[in-house]
C-alpha cells in the first residue's frame, strides 16, 4: 500500500503517519510532484493546488481513499472521482477555531470601522466616525458544518440573534434561534444584519449571493465570507457596495486567488480582503496530521471514517453529535 501526501508536512509528521501504518510506503510528494505521484497512490492525503490528471488517476483503478487536507472539496470532487468508487473524507472542523476567530475579526473590523480609523491615523486625522454594533445584531450563518457551528459558539457571548441555514437542518445548537434548509435563506435575508458564509462550494451554492440575494438584504447589512470565493457574485457585491446598499463586506476568499489585476475588488469601497488565511495556525499541520492518523487507524481497522463525504452533495453528512467531525 502506498500513501501519497500533498500538504506541508515535516519529517516528524511523516514519522507519525508511518507509525500508524508501519508496513506501508509513504511518499511526501508536495505540490511539486503530486501530479506525478498520485496515479500510483492507494491512499491520498492533501490538497493539490496544481493541475492533477484525475482521469488517469481514476483510470489506474488503484486509488481507494482521498483524505482532503482542506474543508473545501472542489479541488478533488471532479466528475471522474465522483463517478468512481473512491472514498472521500474532508477536513471539515479541523481548523474551525481559527476560521471562527478570523470571521469574528473580520466582522469586528467592519462594525468598528478599523480600516477607516487606520486610514485616518495614517493621514494624522483624529476624527470620530459612526460605528455599528455586533452586540445584539441579527446574524445569519450559511452552513452549519464544523466551521459554522464553532462560529455559533464564538458569536453567542455577543448576545446576537442567530439564524442559520444548512443542507441538514438538524440538531439545532441552543444558541441558534432559527435553523432552516437552504431554500429559506431568501426569506431570512431581509432580517439579517451580518451574514457569514461558511458553506461548501458546489453547483448549488456557486453565486448563491447574487444581485437578487443582495437586493433582499437590508440596507446597511454586512457580509463576511470565510468559505469559498465563488459563493458570491463578485460584480454584484461591488455594485452593492458602490451604491451604498451594503454597509461593508469582508472576504477571506475571492473568486480568483489572487484576484485578477482588472478585478473590481481591488478598488471597491468599504471592502476588507485577507488572502485566504482564515485557517492559518502554528498548529495547523499538527492538527491535520492528528486527524489523518485517526482516520487512517479507522480505515485500517474497518471502522467508520470521520467526515465521510457524500460525493453527490459535495460535503459530509453530520455526525450523531451534530457536527461533521
C-alpha positions as CSV (number, residue, x, y, z in Angstrom):
1,X,0.0,0.0,0.0
2,X,1.2,3.5,-0.9
3,X,0.2,6.7,0.8
4,X,0.9,9.9,-1.1
5,X,0.9,13.2,0.8
6,X,0.4,16.7,-0.5
7,X,0.3,19.1,2.4
8,X,3.3,20.8,4.0
9,X,4.4,18.1,6.4
10,X,7.7,17.9,8.2
11,X,9.7,14.7,8.8
12,X,8.0,14.3,12.2
13,X,4.6,14.3,10.6
14,X,5.7,11.6,8.1
15,X,7.0,9.5,11.0
16,X,3.7,9.9,12.9
17,X,1.8,8.6,9.9
18,X,4.3,5.8,9.4
19,X,3.8,4.7,13.0
20,X,0.1,4.1,12.2
21,X,0.9,2.1,9.0
22,X,4.5,0.9,9.5
23,X,4.4,-1.6,6.6
24,X,3.1,0.9,4.0
25,X,5.1,3.2,1.8
26,X,4.7,7.0,2.4
27,X,5.5,9.5,-0.3
28,X,5.8,13.2,0.6
29,X,5.0,14.5,-2.9
30,X,4.3,18.1,-2.1
31,X,2.8,20.4,-4.8
32,X,5.9,19.8,-7.0
33,X,5.4,16.0,-7.5
34,X,1.7,15.4,-6.7
35,X,0.6,15.1,-10.3
36,X,3.4,12.6,-11.0
37,X,2.9,10.5,-7.8
38,X,-0.9,10.5,-7.4
39,X,-1.6,7.9,-10.2
40,X,0.4,5.4,-8.2
41,X,-1.3,6.0,-4.8
42,X,-3.6,3.7,-2.9
43,X,-4.4,6.5,-0.3
44,X,-4.0,10.2,-0.7
45,X,-4.0,13.0,1.9
46,X,-3.6,16.6,0.8
47,X,-4.9,19.5,-1.3
48,X,-3.4,19.8,-4.8
49,X,-3.1,23.4,-5.9
50,X,-1.7,22.4,-9.3
51,X,-3.4,20.5,-12.1
52,X,-3.8,16.8,-11.4
53,X,-4.6,14.1,-14.0
54,X,-7.7,12.9,-12.3
55,X,-8.9,10.9,-15.4
56,X,-5.6,9.0,-15.3
57,X,-5.8,8.5,-11.5
58,X,-9.2,7.1,-11.7
59,X,-8.4,5.0,-14.8
60,X,-5.5,3.4,-12.9
61,X,-8.1,1.9,-10.6
62,X,-5.6,2.0,-7.7
63,X,-6.7,5.0,-5.5
64,X,-9.1,3.9,-2.8
65,X,-9.4,6.9,-0.5
66,X,-8.9,10.7,-0.6
67,X,-8.4,12.5,2.7
68,X,-8.6,16.2,1.8
69,X,-6.4,18.4,4.0
70,X,-8.9,21.2,3.4
71,X,-12.6,21.6,4.4
72,X,-13.4,22.5,0.8
73,X,-13.5,19.7,-1.7
74,X,-13.8,21.5,-5.1
75,X,-10.1,20.5,-5.7
76,X,-10.9,16.8,-5.8
77,X,-14.6,16.3,-6.3
78,X,-14.2,16.3,-10.1
79,X,-16.6,14.2,-12.2
80,X,-14.3,11.2,-12.6
81,X,-13.8,11.0,-8.8
82,X,-17.5,11.5,-8.1
83,X,-18.4,8.7,-10.5
84,X,-15.8,6.3,-9.1
85,X,-15.7,4.1,-6.0
86,X,-13.1,6.3,-4.4
87,X,-14.0,7.2,-0.8
88,X,-13.6,10.9,0.1
89,X,-13.3,12.5,3.5
90,X,-12.9,16.2,4.3
91,X,-11.0,18.2,7.0
92,X,-14.2,20.0,8.0
93,X,-13.9,21.3,11.5
94,X,-10.1,20.6,11.9
95,X,-9.4,24.3,11.8
96,X,-12.7,25.6,13.0
97,X,-11.3,27.5,15.9
98,X,-9.1,29.6,13.6
99,X,-11.7,30.1,10.9
100,X,-14.2,31.3,13.5
101,X,-11.7,33.6,15.1
102,X,-10.9,35.1,11.7
103,X,-14.5,35.5,10.8
104,X,-15.1,37.3,14.1
105,X,-12.1,39.6,13.5
106,X,-13.4,40.5,10.0
107,X,-16.8,41.3,11.3
108,X,-15.5,43.5,14.1
109,X,-13.2,45.2,11.7
110,X,-16.3,46.1,9.7
111,X,-18.5,47.1,12.6
112,X,-15.9,49.1,14.5
113,X,-14.5,50.7,11.3
114,X,-10.9,49.7,11.7
115,X,-9.8,50.3,8.1
116,X,-11.4,53.8,8.2
117,X,-9.7,54.7,11.5
118,X,-6.3,53.3,10.5
119,X,-6.5,55.3,7.2
120,X,-7.4,58.4,9.2
121,X,-4.4,57.8,11.6
122,X,-2.1,57.4,8.6
123,X,-3.2,60.9,7.5
124,X,-2.8,62.3,11.1
125,X,-6.5,62.7,11.5
126,X,-8.3,62.1,14.8
127,X,-12.0,62.2,13.9
128,X,-14.8,60.2,15.4
129,X,-17.0,58.4,12.9
130,X,-20.2,56.4,13.4
131,X,-19.8,52.6,14.1
132,X,-22.1,49.6,14.1
133,X,-22.8,47.2,16.9
134,X,-22.2,43.5,16.6
135,X,-23.7,43.0,20.1
136,X,-27.4,42.5,19.8
137,X,-27.3,42.1,16.0
138,X,-29.2,39.6,14.0
139,X,-26.6,37.3,12.5
140,X,-27.0,34.9,9.6
141,X,-24.8,31.8,9.1
142,X,-25.0,29.9,5.9
143,X,-23.6,26.4,6.5
144,X,-23.5,24.8,9.9
145,X,-20.6,22.4,9.4
146,X,-17.6,22.3,11.6
147,X,-16.7,26.0,10.9
148,X,-20.3,27.3,11.1
149,X,-21.0,25.5,14.4
150,X,-17.8,26.8,16.0
151,X,-18.8,30.3,14.8
152,X,-22.1,30.0,16.6
153,X,-20.2,29.4,19.9
154,X,-17.9,32.4,19.3
155,X,-20.8,34.7,18.5
156,X,-23.1,33.7,21.3
157,X,-21.5,35.8,24.0
158,X,-22.2,38.9,21.9
159,X,-25.9,38.5,22.6
160,X,-26.6,38.1,18.9
161,X,-29.8,36.6,17.5
162,X,-28.5,33.8,15.2
163,X,-30.4,32.4,12.3
164,X,-28.8,29.7,10.1
165,X,-29.3,27.6,7.1
166,X,-27.9,24.2,6.4
167,X,-28.5,21.3,4.0
168,X,-29.1,19.1,7.1
169,X,-31.1,21.4,9.4
170,X,-30.9,19.0,12.3
171,X,-29.6,19.1,15.9
172,X,-30.0,22.9,16.3
173,X,-27.4,24.4,18.6
174,X,-29.0,26.1,21.7
175,X,-27.6,29.5,20.7
176,X,-29.3,29.4,17.3
177,X,-32.8,30.9,17.2
178,X,-33.7,29.6,13.7
179,X,-32.2,26.6,11.8
180,X,-33.7,26.2,8.3
181,X,-33.0,24.5,5.0
182,X,-31.1,26.4,2.2
183,X,-34.4,27.3,0.5
184,X,-35.3,29.5,3.5
185,X,-32.4,31.8,3.0
186,X,-34.2,34.2,0.7
187,X,-36.9,34.8,3.4
188,X,-34.3,35.2,6.2
189,X,-32.0,37.7,4.3
190,X,-34.2,40.8,4.9
191,X,-33.8,40.5,8.7
192,X,-30.1,39.8,8.8
193,X,-27.6,42.5,9.9
194,X,-24.4,40.5,9.4
195,X,-24.3,37.5,7.1
196,X,-21.5,34.9,7.5
197,X,-20.8,32.4,4.6
198,X,-19.5,29.1,5.8
199,X,-20.9,26.8,3.1
200,X,-19.0,24.5,0.7
201,X,-18.7,25.3,-3.0
202,X,-21.0,23.2,-5.1
203,X,-23.0,23.7,-8.2
204,X,-25.9,24.6,-5.9
205,X,-24.0,27.2,-3.9
206,X,-22.0,28.9,-6.6
207,X,-23.1,32.6,-6.8
208,X,-25.7,32.0,-4.1
209,X,-25.1,35.6,-3.1
210,X,-26.0,37.2,-6.4
211,X,-27.7,40.5,-7.3
212,X,-31.1,39.2,-6.3
213,X,-29.9,37.9,-2.9
214,X,-28.1,41.2,-2.2
215,X,-31.3,43.2,-3.1
216,X,-33.2,41.2,-0.5
217,X,-30.7,42.2,2.2
218,X,-31.5,45.2,4.3
219,X,-29.7,48.5,3.5
220,X,-26.7,48.7,5.8
221,X,-26.1,44.9,6.1
222,X,-22.6,43.4,6.2
223,X,-21.3,40.2,4.5
224,X,-18.4,38.1,5.7
225,X,-17.2,35.3,3.5
226,X,-14.8,32.7,5.1
227,X,-15.8,29.8,2.9
228,X,-15.2,29.9,-0.9
229,X,-14.9,32.9,-3.1
230,X,-17.4,31.8,-5.9
231,X,-20.2,31.7,-3.4
232,X,-20.5,35.4,-4.1
233,X,-21.1,37.1,-7.4
234,X,-18.1,39.5,-7.4
235,X,-19.6,42.2,-9.6
236,X,-22.9,42.1,-7.8
237,X,-21.1,42.6,-4.5
238,X,-19.1,45.5,-5.7
239,X,-22.3,47.1,-7.2
240,X,-24.0,46.8,-3.8
241,X,-21.0,48.4,-2.1
242,X,-20.7,51.2,-4.6
243,X,-24.3,52.3,-4.4
244,X,-24.2,52.1,-0.6
245,X,-26.7,49.3,-0.2
246,X,-24.3,47.2,1.9
247,X,-22.6,48.8,4.8
248,X,-19.4,46.9,4.1
249,X,-18.1,43.4,3.3
250,X,-15.1,41.3,4.3
251,X,-13.7,38.4,2.3
252,X,-11.0,35.9,3.3
253,X,-11.7,34.2,-0.1
254,X,-12.2,35.6,-3.6
255,X,-13.4,34.1,-6.8
256,X,-9.9,34.2,-8.2
257,X,-6.9,33.9,-5.8
258,X,-5.3,36.3,-6.1
259,X,-7.9,38.5,-7.8
260,X,-7.3,39.3,-11.5
261,X,-5.5,42.7,-12.0
262,X,-8.7,44.1,-13.5
263,X,-10.9,42.8,-10.7
264,X,-13.2,45.5,-9.2
265,X,-12.5,44.1,-5.8
266,X,-9.2,46.0,-5.7
267,X,-11.0,49.3,-5.6
268,X,-14.3,48.5,-4.1
269,X,-15.3,50.9,-1.2
270,X,-15.7,49.6,2.4
271,X,-14.3,46.2,1.5
272,X,-11.8,44.2,3.5
273,X,-9.9,41.4,1.8
274,X,-7.5,39.0,3.5
275,X,-5.5,36.4,1.4
276,X,-7.3,33.2,2.4
277,X,-5.6,33.0,5.8
278,X,-8.6,32.1,8.0
279,X,-7.3,28.6,8.7
280,X,-3.8,29.6,9.4
281,X,-2.3,28.4,12.7
282,X,1.1,27.4,14.0
283,X,-0.5,24.0,14.9
284,X,-2.3,23.6,11.5
285,X,-0.2,20.8,10.2
286,X,-0.1,19.0,13.6
287,X,-3.9,19.2,13.7
288,X,-4.3,17.9,10.2
289,X,-1.8,15.0,10.8
290,X,-3.6,14.0,14.0
291,X,-6.9,13.9,12.2
292,X,-5.5,11.9,9.3
293,X,-3.8,9.4,11.6
294,X,-7.1,8.9,13.5
295,X,-8.9,8.3,10.2
296,X,-6.1,6.1,9.0
297,X,-6.4,3.9,12.1
298,X,-10.2,3.7,11.4
299,X,-9.5,2.8,7.8
300,X,-7.1,0.0,8.6
301,X,-9.5,-1.4,11.2
302,X,-12.5,-1.2,9.0
303,X,-14.1,1.5,11.2
304,X,-16.3,4.4,10.3
305,X,-14.3,7.3,8.8
306,X,-14.8,10.8,10.2
307,X,-16.1,13.5,7.8
308,X,-17.2,10.9,5.2
309,X,-18.3,12.9,2.2
310,X,-21.5,12.3,0.1
311,X,-19.8,12.9,-3.2
312,X,-23.1,13.8,-4.9
313,X,-23.7,16.6,-2.4
314,X,-20.1,17.7,-2.1
315,X,-19.8,17.6,1.7
316,X,-20.0,15.3,4.7
317,X,-23.3,14.4,6.4
318,X,-23.5,15.4,10.0
319,X,-22.2,13.0,12.7
320,X,-24.5,12.0,15.5
321,X,-23.2,14.8,17.8
322,X,-24.4,17.4,15.3
323,X,-21.0,18.2,13.8
324,X,-19.1,16.8,10.9
325,X,-16.1,15.6,12.8
